[in-house]
Amino acid sequence: MKKQQPQISEDRILEASWELLGEEDIEKFSMRRLADRLGIQAPSLYWYFKSKQDLYQRLANQVSKVILEEFHSEGDWKEQLTGLAVTVRSVLSRYPCSTQLMMMTLPHEPDIIRFTNRMLLCVESTPLTQAQKMQVVTTLVNYVYYFVLDDYQHERNVSAILKEDPGAAPGEEIIRLLDSMSETDAGLFRRMFTNGLFELMGTDGAFEFGLKLILLGIEQVIKEQEK
């Protein structure tokens, strides 16, 4: 009896890609690994996607589409930018390696363009110049990307330490290093670390504070424009 070939489609390839990205880092992602997961030969994937970069573009487009579907914030420009930042962070946190994908791709997909356009609409009513409006959305989205990526990388680092030494406490090595350094070189850092302030990194509170700083800066520029 002839062995039945696996049924694949563009949607199934995208689904399997997210599964693979959730299990392995994006650095290990390859069309061969993806084909193995789907039970097909790698060349078969190129009937659907001409390259790995093309696949990345479609994955980023999918993320952009979800962001657009979930972003419904109204109000003034500050409320809209806040809602947008919160939505982007939420969606990126749910899709493995999606931040890297968004940073690695170009706006050559329809929903990526719609996403960028929607960000610009948030500040369209402000007196900022077109160049400043572009800078506003670029600064905001880069902040969100970095925040999510930093949190993701921190989890990876902690997991790597625990994998090498299951009984290790990630903070112990830092404490030993700080104890070997002088007050001049590490005093303030040491006090912040021992008081647990670095544990605030990656939290909702830290995200909201950073966002507040950006919004206040934009507001100050607008006030200067109106003088």
N, C-alpha and C positions, 0 to 999 in steps of 0.2 A: 504494500500500500504506500502510495506516494505521500511523503511528509508534507503536511499543510504549512504553507508559508505564513508567518505572523502578519496580522493585519495592522498596517501602520497608516497614519495620516498626519497631516501637518499638526493638528491639535494634539495627537498622541505624542509626537516628537517633542512639542513644547512641554507637555506634561512630564515626560520622561526627563527632559533637560532640567526642570525644576527639582525633580526627585534626586537626580545626580548631583546637582549643585548643593542640595541640602545635606548630602552625605560626604561630599568631598569639596575641598576649596576650589575656587575657580581656576587656580593655577594648574590643577590636575585635570580639569575638564578637557575632553577631546572628543572629536567625532567618532573615533574608534571606540572609546568607552561608552559613548551614547549608543552606538550601533550594537554593542554587546548587550547593553541593557534591553534593547528592543528586540534582540534575537535576530538581527539582520546583518548583512555585510555593509561596511562603511560606505561604499560607493552608492548604495541605495538612498542614503540620506541626501545626496546631491541632486536627486530628482526634485527635492522639496526646498533645499537651501543650498545655494551655490558655494557657500563657504561658512566657516565657523563664525566669521564676523557678521555674515548675513543672518545667521541664527541669533547671534547676540542682539542684532538690531531688532529682530522680531520679539525677542524676550523683553527688551527695554520698551518696545512699543506696547506690549501687553501690560507692563507695570504702569506706564503712562495712562493707559485706558482705565485701569482700576482707580488710579488717583482722581481722574476726571469724574468717574462715576460716584466716588465717595465724597468729593468736595462740593458742599452745598452752602458754604458760609456766605452771609450777606452782611450789609452794614457798610461802614466807612472803610477806607483803604487799610487802616490798622487791623480792623476786625477780619477783613478778607485775607490779609497776609498772614495773620495769626492762624486762622482756620486752615489756610493752605499749608503752612509749615507743619502743623499738627497732623494733617492728613498725609502729607508726604512721608513724614517720619513713621506713621502707623503702617502705611503700605510697605515701605521699604523694610521695616522690621519683620514683616510676615513672609517676604519673598527672599530666600537665601541668595546672597551675593548680588542682590538687585542694585545695591548702591554702586558696586564696581561696574556692573553692566551699564548703568545710566551714565557713568563717567567715561566709559570706554566707547560709547556709540555717538553717532552724529545725528542731527535732526533730519534724517532722511526717511522718516516714517510718519504717517498721518497723525497718529495719536501723540507722538512726541512733539510734533508741531502744534497740535491743539493744546497740549499741556503748557508749552512755552507761551502761546498766545493767551491762555487763561491767566497765567501769572502776570503778564503785562497788563491785562485788563484790570487787575486789582489796583494798579496805580495810575490808570489812565486819567482819572479825574484830578490828579494832583498837578500843581504848576511846574513840576519837574520837566526838564528837557527830555527829549526822546533818548538821548544817550544816558542820562541819569536814571531814567526808568529801567533801561536795560541793565544798568549797573546794580540797581536795587534788587531786581529779581535774581540776578547772577549771584550777588552777595548772599541773599537769603537762601537760595537753593544750595549753594556751596556750604553754608553753615549747617544745614540739615544733613547733607551728604556726609560731611566730615563727622558730625555728631554720631550718626548711625554707624559709620565705618569705624570710628574710634571705639565704640562700644563693642562692635563685632570683633575687632582685633584684640581687645582686652580679653574677651572670653576665649579666643583662640590661644592667647598666650598662657592664660591660667590653665586651660585644658592641657596644653603641651607640657607644662611644669608637672601637673598631676599625673600625666601619663608616664613621664620619666621617673617620677618619684611619688607614688600614690599616697605616701604618708606626709608629704611636704605641705607646709603652709606657705603660700606664695609671698606673704609679707615678711617672713622671717629673714630672708636673704637681704631685703631692703633695710630692715632694722639693723642687721649686722654691719651693713655698709655705712649706714648713718652713724652708728656708734663709733666707727673708725675715723669719722670726719670731724673737723673742728667746728666750733660754734659759728665762726665767721663764714665758713664755706657752706654749712648746711643747717644752721640753727633754726631759721624760719621754716624751712622745708620740714625739718624734724618735728617741730611742734605741730605743724598742720597735719602731718602724717599720723603722729601718735594721737591726735585729737579726732582722727577719723574723717577729716575733711575731704580727703581724696576719695573716700567711699561715696561722696555725693556725685562724683563724675558718672555720667550716663543716666542719672535719675531725671524724673519729670521736672523736678525743681530746678536742676541745673539747665535743662533744655529751655524752660520758660524764662529763666534769668538771662541767658544768652540771647534769646529772641527779643526780650525787652530792650536790651542794649542796642540791638540793631534797629528796632523800631524808633527808639528815642533819637538815634543818630539820623534816621531818615526825617523824622519830624523836625529836627534842628535845621537840616538842610532846606526843608520846605519853608520854615520861618524866615530863613535868610533870603530865599527866593522872593518872598512876599514883601520884603522891606523896600 
